[in-house]
Every structure is written in C-alpha cells, then in structure tokens.
Amino acid sequence: MKLQTRLASLIGRHIRARPVRLAGHRPVASITFDDFPKSAWTLGGPVLARHGVRGTYYTGGSFCGRTVEDTVFYDADDLHALAAAGHEIGSHGFGHQPVFELTQDALAEDARRNREFLNPFLKGEAPVSYAYPPNNSRRSISPPCAAPMRASMFGGWIWRSWM
C-alpha cells in the first residue's frame, strides 16, 4: 500500500465529523452494505424485508461472481433480485481502488466503467449514490461522474450525504 494511502487512512480515522441536523421530526437511518458480499443479500435482505425497510448495496463491478480472500461476493442473479425487491444499488467504483492512488481522470473512468456494468440492473438509469472506496480521508475531490450523485466518504466508513 502506498504511503500516501496509509497516511490518508490514518488521518481519516482520527478526524472528528461535525454532526448535521436533518429537517424532520423522526429519526433517520440509512442501512448500507459496503462491497456487497453475498451474505448481505442472502442474510441481510430477509432481515430488512421482515422489518419493511430497504437498504443501499454499494457495488463494485469487479467483485461480481468472485470470491476474494474467503469472501463470496454477489452475482448477477443477486443484483436482479435486489433491484426487484426495491433496494438501491449504489456505485462503489468498478475496481474498488483507493482514491488516493488514482488521478481524477482515472477515478472518473473507474466510475464510468461501474455505471456501465450496473446499467442492465438499473433499467438503464445511472446509480444515484456513490461511496468512495477504502482508505480515504476528507480529500477535496469531486464525485466521479457527470450526473449529480450523492457522494459519500469518511475515513473508509460509508455514510450518506443527503443533497
């Protein structure tokens, strides 16, 4: 791992976030699954369904149908079922590469490639949410897309920014 990426990860874990109060009178929870291991759908999906809620599954296209370091990831059938159940499929970049190791152009290309991969599962629509891949701190970068998108990053943890 590059020194810049390791330092960014270290700094990101120690920066305090300032809470933001949302308008409304009820608590809000955003249920997200990062990287989309198969168990997030096969085990997590039924739990969400029992409670009548939906989640966001941040999906990196390069994980589709693969097992990496003993983690079994989703497959195309899982994506179709997930979309049919009304869950959000968010983008997590195709190659799941740390942002600090990419130029802005490379980041945009990686996001474009993932949008292209996700296109058939989203009925031709672009993903609405993008979660930056791991080892990021508050680096000033633009969301890697031409269309408006909710972008999230904070010290490697996923959070949802409501715009």
DSSP file (Angstrom, degrees, kcal/mol; ACC not computed):
  #  RESIDUE AA STRUCTURE BP1 BP2  ACC     N-H-->O    O-->H-N    N-H-->O    O-->H-N    TCO  KAPPA ALPHA  PHI   PSI    X-CA   Y-CA   Z-CA
    1    1 A M              0   0    0      0, 0.0     2,-0.0     0, 0.0     5,-0.0   0.000 360.0 360.0 360.0 138.4    0.0    0.0    0.0
    2    2 A K     >  -     0   0    0      1,-0.1     4,-2.3     4,-0.0     5,-0.2  -0.323 360.0-122.9 -67.1 148.1    1.3    3.5   -0.9
    3    3 A L  H  > S+     0   0    0      1,-0.2     4,-2.8     2,-0.2     5,-0.2   0.896 112.4  55.1 -57.6 -42.8    2.5    5.7    1.9
    4    4 A Q  H  > S+     0   0    0      1,-0.2     4,-2.2     2,-0.2    -1,-0.2   0.894 109.3  47.3 -59.3 -41.0    0.0    8.4    0.9
    5    5 A T  H  > S+     0   0    0      2,-0.2     4,-2.2     1,-0.2    -1,-0.2   0.904 112.0  49.5 -68.0 -42.0   -2.9    6.0    1.1
    6    6 A R  H  X S+     0   0    0     -4,-2.3     4,-2.2     2,-0.2    -2,-0.2   0.910 112.7  47.4 -63.9 -42.2   -1.7    4.7    4.5
    7    7 A L  H  X S+     0   0    0     -4,-2.8     4,-2.9     2,-0.2     5,-0.2   0.909 110.5  51.8 -65.3 -41.9   -1.4    8.2    5.9
    8    8 A A  H  X S+     0   0    0     -4,-2.2     4,-2.6    -5,-0.2    -2,-0.2   0.903 110.5  49.0 -61.4 -40.8   -4.8    9.2    4.5
    9    9 A S  H  X S+     0   0    0     -4,-2.2     4,-1.5   126,-0.2    -1,-0.2   0.918 112.1  48.2 -64.7 -43.8   -6.4    6.2    6.2
   10   10 A L  H  X S+     0   0    0     -4,-2.2     4,-0.6     2,-0.2     3,-0.3   0.935 114.4  45.2 -61.3 -48.5   -4.7    7.0    9.5
   11   11 A I  H >X S+     0   0    0     -4,-2.9     3,-1.4     1,-0.2     4,-0.9   0.909 109.2  56.6 -63.0 -42.7   -5.8   10.7    9.3
   12   12 A G  H 3< S+     0   0    0     -4,-2.6     3,-0.3     1,-0.3    -1,-0.2   0.813 103.1  54.7 -60.5 -32.0   -9.3    9.7    8.3
   13   13 A R  H 3< S+     0   0    0     -4,-1.5    -1,-0.3    -3,-0.3    -2,-0.2   0.665 113.0  42.7 -75.6 -15.0   -9.8    7.6   11.4
   14   14 A H  H << S+     0   0    0     -3,-1.4     2,-0.5    -4,-0.6    -2,-0.2   0.443  87.0 100.0-113.3  -1.3   -8.8   10.5   13.7
   15   15 A I     <  -     0   0    0     -4,-0.9     2,-0.3    -3,-0.3    -4,-0.0  -0.737  69.3-133.3 -86.0 129.7  -10.7   13.4   12.2
   16   16 A R        -     0   0    0     -2,-0.5     2,-0.3     1,-0.0    -2,-0.1  -0.650  14.6-136.2 -83.5 137.4  -13.9   14.2   14.0
   17   17 A A        -     0   0    0     -2,-0.3   137,-0.0   137,-0.0    -1,-0.0  -0.698  14.2-126.9 -90.0 144.3  -17.1   14.7   11.9
   18   18 A R        -     0   0    0     -2,-0.3    -1,-0.0     1,-0.0     0, 0.0  -0.818  29.8-121.3 -90.1 122.8  -19.4   17.6   12.8
   19   19 A P        -     0   0    0      0, 0.0     2,-0.4     0, 0.0    -1,-0.0  -0.277  22.1-151.5 -62.9 149.1  -23.0   16.3   13.2
   20   20 A V        -     0   0    0      0, 0.0     2,-0.5     0, 0.0     0, 0.0  -0.988  10.0-134.3-123.4 130.9  -25.6   17.8   10.9
   21   21 A R        -     0   0    0     -2,-0.4     2,-0.3     1,-0.0     0, 0.0  -0.734  19.8-145.1 -87.0 127.8  -29.2   18.0   12.0
   22   22 A L        -     0   0    0     -2,-0.5     2,-0.1     1,-0.1     6,-0.0  -0.636  21.7-107.3 -88.8 148.4  -31.7   16.9    9.3
   23   23 A A  S    S+     0   0    0     -2,-0.3     2,-0.2     2,-0.0     3,-0.1  -0.438  78.8  65.7 -68.6 149.2  -35.1   18.5    8.9
   24   24 A G  S    S-     0   0    0      1,-0.1    -2,-0.0    -2,-0.1     0, 0.0  -0.539  78.3-106.9 121.6 171.8  -38.0   16.4   10.1
   25   25 A H  S    S+     0   0    0     -2,-0.2    -1,-0.1     2,-0.1    -2,-0.0   0.376  88.2  73.6-119.1   0.7  -39.3   15.0   13.3
   26   26 A R  S    S-     0   0    0     -3,-0.1     0, 0.0     1,-0.0     0, 0.0  -0.881  85.5-101.8-117.4 149.9  -38.4   11.4   13.0
   27   27 A P        -     0   0    0      0, 0.0     2,-0.4     0, 0.0    -2,-0.1  -0.321  35.2-146.9 -62.7 151.6  -35.1    9.6   13.3
   28   28 A V        -     0   0    0      2,-0.0     2,-0.4    -6,-0.0    -6,-0.0  -0.978  14.9-175.4-123.9 135.0  -33.5    8.6   10.1
   29   29 A A        -     0   0    0     -2,-0.4     2,-0.6     2,-0.0     0, 0.0  -0.992  11.3-157.2-128.1 139.0  -31.3    5.5    9.5
   30   30 A S        -     0   0    0     -2,-0.4     2,-0.7     2,-0.0    25,-0.1  -0.965  10.1-156.8-115.6 116.2  -29.5    4.6    6.3
   31   31 A I        +     0   0    0     -2,-0.6    25,-2.6    23,-0.4     2,-0.3  -0.832  21.5 173.5 -98.0 117.5  -28.8    0.9    6.0
   32   32 A T  E     -a   56   0A   0     -2,-0.7     2,-0.5    23,-0.2    25,-0.2  -0.909  26.5-153.2-127.5 151.1  -25.8    0.3    3.7
   33   33 A F  E     -a   57   0A   0     23,-2.4    25,-2.5    -2,-0.3     2,-0.4  -0.983  19.6-145.8-123.5 117.9  -23.8   -2.7    2.7
   34   34 A D  E    S-a   58   0A   0     -2,-0.5    25,-0.1     1,-0.2     6,-0.1  -0.678  77.8  -2.8 -87.8 133.1  -20.3   -2.0    1.5
   35   35 A D  S    S-     0   0    0     23,-0.5    25,-0.4    -2,-0.4    -1,-0.2   0.121 100.8-112.4  75.5 -20.1  -18.7   -4.1   -1.2
   36   36 A F        -     0   0    0      1,-0.1    38,-1.6    23,-0.1    -1,-0.2   0.964  35.9-164.1  61.7  62.3  -21.8   -6.3   -1.4
   37   37 A P  B >>  -E   73   0B   0      0, 0.0     3,-1.8     0, 0.0     4,-0.6  -0.459  34.3-110.5 -64.7 151.9  -20.8   -9.7   -0.1
   38   38 A K  H >> S+     0   0    0     34,-2.6     4,-2.6     1,-0.3     3,-1.4   0.841 117.0  63.3 -54.9 -36.3  -23.4  -12.3   -1.0
   39   39 A S  H 3>>S+     0   0    0     33,-0.5     4,-2.2     1,-0.3     5,-1.9   0.753  88.9  68.7 -63.9 -24.1  -24.4  -12.7    2.7
   40   40 A A  H <45S+     0   0    0     -3,-1.8     5,-0.4     3,-0.2    -1,-0.3   0.838 113.5  30.0 -62.6 -30.5  -25.5   -9.0    2.7
   41   41 A W  H <X5S+     0   0    0     -3,-1.4     4,-0.7    -4,-0.6    -2,-0.2   0.881 123.6  44.9 -92.3 -48.0  -28.3  -10.2    0.4
   42   42 A T  H  <5S+     0   0    0     -4,-2.6    -3,-0.2     3,-0.2    -2,-0.2   0.830 134.0  17.1 -71.1 -31.1  -28.9  -13.8    1.5
   43   43 A L  T  X5S+     0   0    0     -4,-2.2     4,-0.9    -5,-0.2    -3,-0.2   0.799 132.5  41.9-103.8 -45.6  -28.8  -13.0    5.2
   44   44 A G  H  ><S+     0   0    0     -5,-1.9     4,-2.4     1,-0.2    -3,-0.2   0.874 106.3  62.3 -72.7 -38.3  -29.3   -9.2    5.4
   45   45 A G  H  X S+     0   0    0     -4,-0.7     4,-2.5    -5,-0.4    -1,-0.2   0.915 103.5  47.8 -56.0 -49.1  -32.1   -9.0    2.7
   46   46 A P  H  > S+     0   0    0      0, 0.0     4,-2.3     0, 0.0    -1,-0.2   0.851 110.3  53.3 -63.0 -33.2  -34.6  -11.2    4.7
   47   47 A V  H  X S+     0   0    0     -4,-0.9     4,-1.2     2,-0.2    -2,-0.2   0.938 110.9  46.1 -65.1 -45.9  -34.0   -9.2    7.9
   48   48 A L  H  <>S+     0   0    0     -4,-2.4     5,-2.4     1,-0.2     3,-0.5   0.922 112.0  51.7 -61.0 -43.4  -34.7   -5.9    6.0
   49   49 A A  H ><5S+     0   0    0     -4,-2.5     3,-1.3     1,-0.2    -1,-0.2   0.895 104.3  56.5 -62.0 -40.9  -37.8   -7.4    4.4
   50   50 A R  H 3<5S+     0   0    0     -4,-2.3    -1,-0.2     1,-0.3    -2,-0.2   0.821 113.0  42.0 -59.8 -30.1  -39.1   -8.6    7.8
   51   51 A H  T 3<5S-     0   0    0     -4,-1.2    -1,-0.3    -3,-0.5    -2,-0.2   0.370 113.1-118.2 -99.9   3.7  -39.0   -5.0    9.0
   52   52 A G  T < 5S+     0   0    0     -3,-1.3     2,-0.3    -4,-0.4    -3,-0.2   0.813  72.2 122.1  67.8  31.3  -40.3   -3.5    5.8
   53   53 A V      < -     0   0    0     -5,-2.4     2,-0.3    -6,-0.1    -1,-0.2  -0.823  48.5-144.4-122.7 163.6  -37.2   -1.5    5.1
   54   54 A R        -     0   0    0     -2,-0.3   -23,-0.4    -3,-0.1     2,-0.2  -0.859  12.7-156.6-123.4 160.0  -34.8   -1.3    2.2
   55   55 A G        -     0   0    0     -2,-0.3    33,-2.3   -25,-0.1     2,-0.5  -0.705  20.5-109.7-126.8 178.6  -31.1   -0.7    2.0
   56   56 A T  E     -ab  32  88A   0    -25,-2.6   -23,-2.4    -2,-0.2     2,-0.7  -0.966  22.8-158.4-112.6 127.4  -28.3    0.5   -0.3
   57   57 A Y  E     -ab  33  89A   0     31,-2.7    33,-1.7    -2,-0.5     2,-0.6  -0.907  10.7-147.6-107.9 106.0  -25.9   -2.0   -1.6
   58   58 A Y  E     -ab  34  90A   0    -25,-2.5   -23,-0.5    -2,-0.7     2,-0.5  -0.653  23.7-162.2 -79.2 118.3  -22.7   -0.3   -2.7
   59   59 A T  E     - b   0  91A   0     31,-3.0    33,-1.8    -2,-0.6     2,-0.6  -0.893  21.8-164.5-117.7 123.0  -21.5   -2.4   -5.6
   60   60 A G    >   -     0   0    0     -2,-0.5     3,-2.0   -25,-0.4     4,-0.4  -0.928  19.9-143.9-100.3 120.6  -18.1   -2.7   -7.2
   61   61 A G  G >  S+     0   0    0     -2,-0.6     3,-1.3     1,-0.3    33,-0.1   0.768  93.8  65.8 -57.9 -30.0  -18.4   -4.4  -10.6
   62   62 A S  G 3  S+     0   0    0     32,-2.1    -1,-0.3     1,-0.2    33,-0.1   0.664  95.3  59.7 -70.2 -13.4  -15.1   -6.3  -10.3
   63   63 A F  G X  S+     0   0    0     -3,-2.0     3,-2.2    31,-0.2    -1,-0.2   0.631  73.8 125.0 -85.9 -13.5  -16.4   -8.3   -7.4
   64   64 A C  T <  S-     0   0    0     -3,-1.3    11,-0.2    -4,-0.4     3,-0.1  -0.222  87.2  -6.2 -56.2 122.5  -19.4   -9.8   -9.3
   65   65 A G  T 3  S+     0   0    0      9,-3.8    -1,-0.3     1,-0.2     2,-0.2   0.614 110.1 119.4  73.2  13.1  -19.3  -13.7   -9.2
   66   66 A R    <   -     0   0    0     -3,-2.2     7,-2.8     8,-0.4     2,-0.5  -0.701  55.9-145.5-112.2 161.1  -16.0  -13.8   -7.4
   67   67 A T  E     -F   72   0C   0     -2,-0.2     2,-0.5     5,-0.2     5,-0.2  -0.998  22.6-176.7-120.0 123.5  -14.6  -15.0   -4.1
   68   68 A V  E >   -F   71   0C   0      3,-2.4     3,-2.0    -2,-0.5    -2,-0.0  -0.983  67.7 -18.5-126.8 122.3  -11.8  -12.8   -2.7
   69   69 A E  T 3  S-     0   0    0     -2,-0.5    -1,-0.2     1,-0.3     3,-0.1   0.913 129.5 -49.0  48.2  51.2   -9.9  -13.7    0.5
   70   70 A D  T 3  S+     0   0    0      1,-0.2     2,-0.6    -3,-0.1    -1,-0.3   0.486 112.0 122.2  69.0   6.5  -12.7  -16.1    1.6
   71   71 A T  E <   -F   68   0C   0     -3,-2.0    -3,-2.4   -33,-0.0     2,-0.6  -0.892  53.4-149.4-100.0 120.4  -15.4  -13.5    1.0
   72   72 A V  E     -F   67   0C   0     -2,-0.6   -34,-2.6    -5,-0.2   -33,-0.5  -0.786  19.3-155.1 -87.6 123.1  -18.0  -14.7   -1.5
   73   73 A F  B     -E   37   0B   0     -7,-2.8   -37,-0.1    -2,-0.6    -9,-0.0  -0.465  23.0 -81.5 -97.1 169.6  -19.4  -11.7   -3.4
   74   74 A Y        -     0   0    0    -38,-1.6    -9,-3.8    -2,-0.1    -8,-0.4   0.012  38.9-149.0 -59.4 167.0  -22.8  -11.2   -5.2
   75   75 A D     >  -     0   0    0    -11,-0.2     4,-1.8   -10,-0.1     3,-0.3  -0.789  36.3 -88.1-130.9-180.0  -23.6  -12.4   -8.7
   76   76 A A  H  > S+     0   0    0     -2,-0.3     4,-2.2     1,-0.2     5,-0.2   0.864 125.3  55.5 -60.4 -38.0  -25.9  -11.2  -11.4
   77   77 A D  H  > S+     0   0    0      1,-0.2     4,-2.4     2,-0.2    -1,-0.2   0.892 105.8  52.6 -62.5 -38.4  -28.9  -13.0  -10.1
   78   78 A D  H  > S+     0   0    0     -3,-0.3     4,-2.7     2,-0.2    -1,-0.2   0.913 108.4  50.4 -62.2 -42.4  -28.4  -11.3   -6.7
   79   79 A L  H  X S+     0   0    0     -4,-1.8     4,-2.4     2,-0.2    -2,-0.2   0.910 110.7  48.7 -63.3 -42.4  -28.4   -7.9   -8.4
   80   80 A H  H  X S+     0   0    0     -4,-2.2     4,-2.3     2,-0.2    -1,-0.2   0.928 114.4  45.4 -62.7 -44.5  -31.6   -8.7  -10.3
   81   81 A A  H  X S+     0   0    0     -4,-2.4     4,-1.7     2,-0.2    -2,-0.2   0.895 111.9  52.4 -66.0 -40.5  -33.4   -9.9   -7.1
   82   82 A L  H  <>S+     0   0    0     -4,-2.7     5,-1.9     2,-0.2     4,-0.3   0.928 111.7  45.2 -60.7 -47.8  -32.1   -6.9   -5.2
   83   83 A A  H ><5S+     0   0    0     -4,-2.4     3,-1.5     1,-0.2    -1,-0.2   0.901 110.8  53.8 -64.5 -41.2  -33.4   -4.4   -7.7
   84   84 A A  H 3<5S+     0   0    0     -4,-2.3    -1,-0.2     1,-0.3    -2,-0.2   0.814 104.8  55.5 -63.7 -29.8  -36.8   -6.3   -8.0
   85   85 A A  T 3<5S-     0   0    0     -4,-1.7    -1,-0.3    -5,-0.1    -2,-0.2   0.496 120.4-109.9 -82.3  -3.4  -37.1   -6.0   -4.2
   86   86 A G  T < 5 +     0   0    0     -3,-1.5    -3,-0.2    -4,-0.3     2,-0.1   0.605  67.7 143.6  89.3  11.7  -36.8   -2.2   -4.4
   87   87 A H      < -     0   0    0     -5,-1.9     2,-0.4   -33,-0.1    -1,-0.3  -0.469  53.2-108.5 -79.9 157.4  -33.3   -1.8   -2.8
   88   88 A E  E     -b   56   0A   0    -33,-2.3   -31,-2.7    -2,-0.1     2,-0.7  -0.701  20.2-150.7 -86.4 136.4  -30.9    0.8   -4.0
   89   89 A I  E     -b   57   0A   0     -2,-0.4    39,-0.3   -33,-0.2    40,-0.2  -0.934  21.9-170.2-104.7 110.6  -27.8   -0.3   -6.0
   90   90 A G  E     -b   58   0A   0    -33,-1.7   -31,-3.0    -2,-0.7     2,-0.3  -0.602  22.0-109.9 -98.7 161.1  -25.1    2.2   -5.3
   91   91 A S  E     +bc  59 130A   0     38,-2.9    40,-2.6   -33,-0.2   -31,-0.2  -0.709  29.7 173.4 -93.2 141.2  -21.8    2.5   -7.1
   92   92 A H        -     0   0    0    -33,-1.8     4,-0.2    -2,-0.3   -32,-0.2   0.001  61.6 -88.6-129.8  23.8  -18.5    1.7   -5.3
   93   93 A G        -     0   0    0    -34,-0.3    -1,-0.2    18,-0.1   -31,-0.2   0.296  37.0-102.2  75.8 148.1  -16.2    2.1   -8.3
   94   94 A F  S    S+     0   0    0     16,-0.9   -32,-2.1   -34,-0.2   -31,-0.2   0.950 117.0  32.3 -70.1 -49.2  -15.5   -0.9  -10.6
   95   95 A G  S    S-     0   0    0    -34,-0.1    -1,-0.2   -33,-0.1    -2,-0.1   0.495  95.7-131.8 -92.1  -3.4  -12.1   -1.8   -9.3
   96   96 A H        +     0   0    0     -4,-0.2    -3,-0.1     1,-0.2    -2,-0.0   0.911  47.6 164.4  54.8  46.9  -12.5   -0.8   -5.6
   97   97 A Q        -     0   0    0     36,-0.1    -1,-0.2     1,-0.1     5,-0.1  -0.749  46.2 -99.4 -98.0 141.8   -9.2    1.1   -5.7
   98   98 A P    >   -     0   0    0      0, 0.0     3,-1.8     0, 0.0     4,-0.2  -0.368  29.7-130.7 -58.7 134.0   -8.3    3.7   -3.0
   99   99 A V  G >  S+     0   0    0     35,-0.4     3,-2.1    34,-0.3     8,-0.1   0.836 103.3  63.8 -57.1 -36.9   -9.0    7.2   -4.3
  100  100 A F  G 3  S+     0   0    0     35,-0.3    -1,-0.3     1,-0.3   -96,-0.1   0.674  98.7  55.8 -66.2 -14.7   -5.5    8.4   -3.3
  101  101 A E  G <  S+     0   0    0     -3,-1.8     2,-0.4     2,-0.1    -1,-0.3   0.413 101.6  71.9 -94.7   2.1   -4.0    6.0   -5.8
  102  102 A L  S <  S-     0   0    0     -3,-2.1     2,-0.1    -4,-0.2     3,-0.0  -0.891  75.0-129.4-119.4 146.6   -6.0    7.4   -8.7
  103  103 A T     >  -     0   0    0     -2,-0.4     4,-2.5     1,-0.1     5,-0.2  -0.424  39.6-103.2 -76.4 166.9   -5.9   10.6  -10.7
  104  104 A Q  H  > S+     0   0    0      1,-0.2     4,-2.3     2,-0.2     5,-0.2   0.897 125.3  50.2 -59.1 -39.6   -9.2   12.4  -11.1
  105  105 A D  H  > S+     0   0    0      2,-0.2     4,-2.2     1,-0.2    -1,-0.2   0.904 110.7  48.2 -65.9 -41.1   -9.4   11.1  -14.7
  106  106 A A  H  > S+     0   0    0      2,-0.2     4,-2.3     1,-0.2    -2,-0.2   0.888 111.5  50.7 -66.7 -38.4   -8.7    7.5  -13.6
  107  107 A L  H  X S+     0   0    0     -4,-2.5     4,-2.3     2,-0.2    -2,-0.2   0.918 110.8  48.8 -63.4 -44.2  -11.4    7.8  -10.8
  108  108 A A  H  X S+     0   0    0     -4,-2.3     4,-2.4     1,-0.2    -2,-0.2   0.895 111.6  49.5 -62.6 -40.9  -13.9    9.1  -13.4
  109  109 A E  H  X S+     0   0    0     -4,-2.2     4,-2.6     2,-0.2    -2,-0.2   0.902 109.9  50.8 -65.4 -41.6  -13.1    6.3  -15.7
  110  110 A D  H  X S+     0   0    0     -4,-2.3     4,-1.8     2,-0.2   -16,-0.9   0.905 112.4  46.7 -62.7 -42.2  -13.5    3.7  -12.9
  111  111 A A  H  X S+     0   0    0     -4,-2.3     4,-2.5     2,-0.2    -2,-0.2   0.894 111.5  51.6 -66.4 -40.4  -16.9    5.2  -12.0
  112  112 A R  H  X S+     0   0    0     -4,-2.4     4,-2.3     1,-0.2    -2,-0.2   0.920 108.8  50.9 -61.4 -43.9  -17.9    5.2  -15.7
  113  113 A R  H  X S+     0   0    0     -4,-2.6     4,-2.0     1,-0.2    -1,-0.2   0.882 111.3  47.9 -62.5 -38.3  -17.0    1.6  -16.0
  114  114 A N  H  X S+     0   0    0     -4,-1.8     4,-2.7     2,-0.2    -1,-0.2   0.892 109.2  52.8 -71.2 -38.6  -19.0    0.7  -13.0
  115  115 A R  H  X S+     0   0    0     -4,-2.5     4,-1.5     1,-0.2    -2,-0.2   0.916 110.1  49.6 -59.1 -41.8  -22.0    2.7  -14.2
  116  116 A E  H  < S+     0   0    0     -4,-2.3    -2,-0.2     1,-0.2    -1,-0.2   0.904 111.5  48.5 -63.6 -42.1  -21.8    0.7  -17.5
  117  117 A F  H  < S+     0   0    0     -4,-2.0     4,-0.3     1,-0.2    -2,-0.2   0.915 115.4  44.0 -62.5 -43.9  -21.6   -2.6  -15.5
  118  118 A L  H >X S+     0   0    0     -4,-2.7     3,-1.3     1,-0.2     4,-1.2   0.674  88.5  93.9 -77.1 -17.8  -24.7   -1.6  -13.4
  119  119 A N  G ><>S+     0   0    0     -4,-1.5     5,-2.5     1,-0.3     3,-0.8   0.836  82.4  49.7 -47.1 -49.0  -26.7   -0.3  -16.3
  120  120 A P  G >45S+     0   0    0      0, 0.0     3,-0.6     0, 0.0    -1,-0.3   0.811 112.0  49.2 -64.8 -26.9  -28.7   -3.5  -17.0
  121  121 A F  G <45S+     0   0    0     -3,-1.3    -2,-0.2    -4,-0.3    -3,-0.1   0.656 111.2  49.5 -84.8 -16.1  -29.6   -3.9  -13.4
  122  122 A L  G X<5S-     0   0    0     -4,-1.2     3,-2.0    -3,-0.8    -1,-0.2   0.103 114.5-111.0-109.2  19.8  -30.8   -0.4  -13.1
  123  123 A K  T < 5S-     0   0    0     -3,-0.6    -4,-0.1     1,-0.3     3,-0.1   0.864  79.0 -49.8  52.8  41.3  -33.0   -0.4  -16.2
  124  124 A G  T 3 <S+     0   0    0     -5,-2.5    -1,-0.3     1,-0.3     2,-0.2   0.367 110.5 124.8  84.0  -5.1  -30.7    2.0  -18.0
  125  125 A E    <   -     0   0    0     -3,-2.0    -1,-0.3    -6,-0.3    -3,-0.2  -0.499  62.8-116.0 -84.0 156.3  -30.6    4.5  -15.1
  126  126 A A        -     0   0    0     -2,-0.2    -1,-0.1     1,-0.1   -11,-0.0  -0.621  40.7 -93.9 -83.7 150.7  -27.3    5.7  -13.6
  127  127 A P        -     0   0    0      0, 0.0   -37,-0.1     0, 0.0    -1,-0.1  -0.335  27.3-149.0 -60.9 148.8  -26.7    4.9   -9.9
  128  128 A V  S    S+     0   0    0    -39,-0.3    22,-2.3    21,-0.1     2,-0.3   0.796  75.9  49.7 -89.5 -32.7  -27.9    7.6   -7.5
  129  129 A S  E     - d   0 150A   0    -40,-0.2   -38,-2.9    20,-0.2     2,-0.4  -0.844  59.3-169.2-114.3 146.2  -25.3    7.1   -4.8
  130  130 A Y  E     -cd  91 151A   0     20,-2.7    22,-2.1    -2,-0.3     2,-0.5  -0.995   3.9-164.4-132.3 126.4  -21.5    6.7   -4.9
  131  131 A A  E     - d   0 152A   0    -40,-2.6    22,-0.2    -2,-0.4    27,-0.1  -0.954  26.7-123.4-110.0 122.1  -19.4    5.5   -1.9
  132  132 A Y        -     0   0    0     20,-2.7    22,-0.2    -2,-0.5     4,-0.1  -0.357  33.0-107.3 -62.3 139.8  -15.7    6.2   -2.3
  133  133 A P        -     0   0    0      0, 0.0   -34,-0.3     0, 0.0    23,-0.2   0.009  55.6 -59.0 -60.8 178.0  -13.6    3.0   -2.0
  134  134 A P  S    S+     0   0    0      0, 0.0   -35,-0.4     0, 0.0    22,-0.1   0.099 105.7  37.9 -66.9 168.0  -11.5    2.4    1.2
  135  135 A N  S    S+     0   0    0      1,-0.2     2,-0.4   -37,-0.1   -35,-0.3   0.879  78.0 140.5  65.9  45.5   -8.7    4.4    2.8
  136  136 A N        -     0   0    0     -4,-0.1    19,-0.4  -127,-0.1    20,-0.3  -0.889  28.7-176.3-116.6 147.5  -10.0    7.9    2.2
  137  137 A S        -     0   0    0     -2,-0.4     2,-1.8    18,-0.2    19,-0.1  -0.424  59.9 -58.0-116.7-157.9  -10.0   10.9    4.4
  138  138 A R  S    S+     0   0    0     -2,-0.2     2,-0.2  -130,-0.1    16,-0.0  -0.281  71.7 162.1 -84.7  54.3  -11.5   14.3    3.6
  139  139 A R        -     0   0    0     -2,-1.8     2,-1.3     1,-0.1    -3,-0.0  -0.505  47.3-113.5 -70.6 141.2   -9.6   14.9    0.4
  140  140 A S        +     0   0    0     -2,-0.2     2,-0.3     2,-0.0    -1,-0.1  -0.643  61.1 140.9 -82.0  97.4  -11.2   17.5   -1.8
  141  141 A I        -     0   0    0     -2,-1.3   -37,-0.0   -37,-0.0     0, 0.0  -0.958  48.4-117.4-134.8 154.8  -12.4   15.6   -4.8
  142  142 A S        -     0   0    0     -2,-0.3    -2,-0.0     1,-0.1     0, 0.0  -0.572  43.5 -89.3 -86.4 152.2  -15.4   15.8   -7.0
  143  143 A P        -     0   0    0      0, 0.0     2,-2.3     0, 0.0    -1,-0.1  -0.412  46.5-115.6 -56.5 138.1  -17.8   12.9   -7.3
  144  144 A P  S    S+     0   0    0      0, 0.0     2,-0.3     0, 0.0   -33,-0.1  -0.280  82.9  76.2 -81.2  57.0  -16.5   10.9  -10.2
  145  145 A C  S    S-     0   0    0     -2,-2.3     4,-0.1     1,-0.1   -36,-0.1  -0.990  72.4-131.5-157.4 161.7  -19.4   11.4  -12.6
  146  146 A A  S    S+     0   0    0     -2,-0.3    -1,-0.1   -38,-0.1     3,-0.1   0.845  90.4  68.9 -84.3 -36.5  -21.0   13.9  -14.9
  147  147 A A  S    S-     0   0    0      1,-0.1    -2,-0.0     0, 0.0     2,-0.0  -0.498 101.2 -90.2 -82.4 151.9  -24.6   13.5  -13.5
  148  148 A P        +     0   0    0      0, 0.0     2,-0.3     0, 0.0    -1,-0.1  -0.346  56.5 168.5 -59.3 140.1  -25.5   14.7  -10.0
  149  149 A M        -     0   0    0     -4,-0.1     2,-0.5    -3,-0.1   -20,-0.2  -0.989  41.8-110.3-153.8 143.0  -24.9   11.9   -7.4
  150  150 A R  E     -d  129   0A   0    -22,-2.3   -20,-2.7    -2,-0.3     2,-0.4  -0.689  41.3-161.7 -74.4 124.2  -24.9   11.7   -3.7
  151  151 A A  E     -d  130   0A   0     -2,-0.5     2,-0.4   -22,-0.2   -20,-0.2  -0.897   7.7-169.3-114.3 141.6  -21.2   11.0   -2.8
  152  152 A S  E     +d  131   0A   0    -22,-2.1   -20,-2.7    -2,-0.4     2,-0.3  -0.988  17.7 144.7-133.3 134.1  -20.0    9.6    0.5
  153  153 A M        +     0   0    0     -2,-0.4     2,-0.2   -22,-0.2     5,-0.1  -0.876   0.9 153.1-162.3 138.6  -16.6    9.2    2.1
  154  154 A F  B >  S-G  157   0D   0      3,-0.8     3,-2.7    -2,-0.3   -17,-0.2  -0.586  77.7 -42.1-165.9 101.4  -15.3    9.4    5.6
  155  155 A G  T 3  S-     0   0    0    -19,-0.4   -18,-0.2     1,-0.3     3,-0.1   0.774 113.9 -53.4  52.6  33.4  -12.2    7.6    6.8
  156  156 A G  T 3  S+     0   0    0      1,-0.3    -1,-0.3   -20,-0.3     2,-0.3   0.288 115.3 113.4  86.4 -12.9  -13.1    4.4    5.0
  157  157 A W  B <   -G  154   0D   0     -3,-2.7    -3,-0.8   -21,-0.2     2,-0.5  -0.682  67.5-123.5 -91.8 148.1  -16.6    4.3    6.6
  158  158 A I        +     0   0    0     -2,-0.3     2,-0.3    -5,-0.1  -126,-0.1  -0.766  37.3 163.5 -91.0 132.8  -19.7    4.7    4.4
  159  159 A W        -     0   0    0     -2,-0.5     2,-0.6     2,-0.0    -5,-0.0  -0.943  34.2-118.2-140.3 163.7  -22.1    7.5    5.4
  160  160 A R        -     0   0    0     -2,-0.3     2,-0.6    -8,-0.1    -8,-0.1  -0.900  16.1-158.7-112.2 120.5  -24.8    9.0    3.4
  161  161 A S        -     0   0    0     -2,-0.6     2,-0.7   -10,-0.1    -2,-0.0  -0.867  14.8-145.4 -96.9 126.6  -24.8   12.7    2.5
  162  162 A W              0   0    0     -2,-0.6    -2,-0.0     1,-0.1   -12,-0.0  -0.813 360.0 360.0 -97.0 118.1  -28.3   13.9    1.7
  163  163 A M              0   0    0     -2,-0.7    -1,-0.1     0, 0.0    -2,-0.0   0.372 360.0 360.0-114.5 360.0  -28.3   16.6   -1.1
